[in-house]
Amino acid sequence: MDKKRFEVVGIGNAIVDMLANVEDDFIVQQNMKKGAMQLVDPNVSSNICDCIQVEEKNSGGSVANSIAGLACMGNRVAFVGKISKDAQGTAFEQSLKQLGVYFNTKKSDGAQPTGHCVVLITPDAQRTMNTCLGVAGALAPEDIDRKMLQDTKITFAEGYLWESPPAKEATYKAMDITKESGGQCALSLSDAFCVQRYRRSFLDLIDKKMDILFANEDEILQLFETESLNEALDACSKLDIICAITRSEQGSVIVKGGNVHHIQPLAPSKLTDTTGAGDLYAAGFLHGYLKGQDLMVCGKTGSIVAAEAISHFGARPKMPLLDLLKQKGC
């Protein structure tokens, strides 16, 4: 890839995470699917918050987390996501800019607030997310900066954007500009239920525009409508792209054509919160990929960064990632 201003431009929902510890019984009582994301309206979100004690508030959003991780590893990155002119929007913007992320999406001055997500963390460190999109779902094609997308090596989007038709169209526009300019495109499938709803659209996107696909095991099984990981990996091998599949404590698998690489898991220093583990895995993988590393090293880098993420509350890195990678030989 030619020299460009940005190494990765991320497109995603701009979300402020509100994290709280709960017992498994609370998830059951609230009729939530443990480990999944559901969209909720402001009233439902408010009712949940009335029943919990919020431990931390952090800027979040799947691809925004990945972009933050990439910035912490010294990469030239930008983020596209819709926020409002409110306190949470200001906090979200400042958190990215403090890391060196370029952010210039036009802010909304309408009635919708900046999006937020109530993240409920059970004793096993699993996270269950309740997302109130707010203005994040209003991202639209006119928010796409053509010059910025022409000047990036990789455009990275999240499947969550398909929940909003305008955001979906904005993503297609961004990817078209990127491909026309010689760049590459990456996608995170985001959530198994998201894949279930938009499977055909994702498959079409993968076939026509994608270079790198990120998914967890549940998502890749849903994409190929199988209960067998081997069958899903075989389907991945028939795609002309790189597939990076995370498997929690079982590590990850990287597939490119007929080559299948199994990456060993890396235990965190402390299992605290799995929020953003996949997002930071993607950041580590893309960091290695941009540096021209082989796929095994890219996967190992992803595992190292993901392990750091789950050792503390929230998805944003809490220690210098380049120092960590150096310690681990990457």
Steps between C-alpha positions, in 0.01 A plus 500: 500500500622847408592759759181659627413749773303243699576137558147419620176697493236346725125542449270410784247597762634766735397366840573586863520181710348487849642196681352320799550171682190279533419142591385247242151508653463864399559412134232230522254726680542770237438244223836575337714266290826468691802608300296663225406855402144625481372837389287680758311828511586775751225392742625141518857622544390731780313217675809278486715778643255542788574138602880509485798695625709630211867436580659683209417706192730461202491600138425186303349362183643191330711647220570814704665270756708340225606839368597611851713187535668562165575858602659375822733289285613803301287458189356791300126458541168682470145427611164577342200493735208725590481683834289786634601833644452373854726410792531134402581594143772737618646230724497250214675740262763603755580139588588427138691818434708450816622176343585671172195380306383734223128568543304754294149357459245781511323508836123496528319783675165320494298342778669160494779452757837338447460123507574298810518135602424349840758219531412241763794290618431167671744322738647300210604834338251452217336820376136547400432824314190718482557766238300819458625622163381857533653714228757231412239341275467826307838460331428556130678507161546878522719442809759317290809710422607390152852638527558317828382167357714548190798545728477183713655158465213318673139592575367297795126483575279321752196286427300695759466778239250283310246575775460845340430522123670844463809375686508191280493718188774720646713189548447385143597846375817502710602154383436587135724806528769297677503223239500748212806664658697176532429441868368193680186439704448313827180408682416381850181292509435644848228270638340164415148645507618777270630235260169315520311813395734616224667179385427538129620859498822407681571214261451733204732758656763237573483374143524840332704730724671326788869426561496413873215358708491491880253277684464295813406133485124555546496764227686292242274199568196722451645647179535158340193350671685207655565357845841370396805723532687281250225558244517873565879500461464308175257765377748771602776328303293536184486877539771712344554694825662472843265374772601554864277305738524539876405212732527651849715277724573271203699765318433591139519365147629687195391371159639613164422275208613149585716617791353468848697637796401413857609767748544397861308701762681734734375511858444850638673613818151521650163406350291809567282604207477358146358826362692588186717187489410436137540869416853506637582167337413666168721797589796274575446294187477808277810647665698191405345493153595862433856422603516217247511221758395147408154389604621297799670808646193713422286253695743488790506880513122501510499253789748707702299820462169323572643347819597847621144622432329236712731556797316823595166678474422645159644443156749783472865405574631575848870445429745586215420235240826533308693427819277198562554367148875544535493304825313219323734492201269664245 
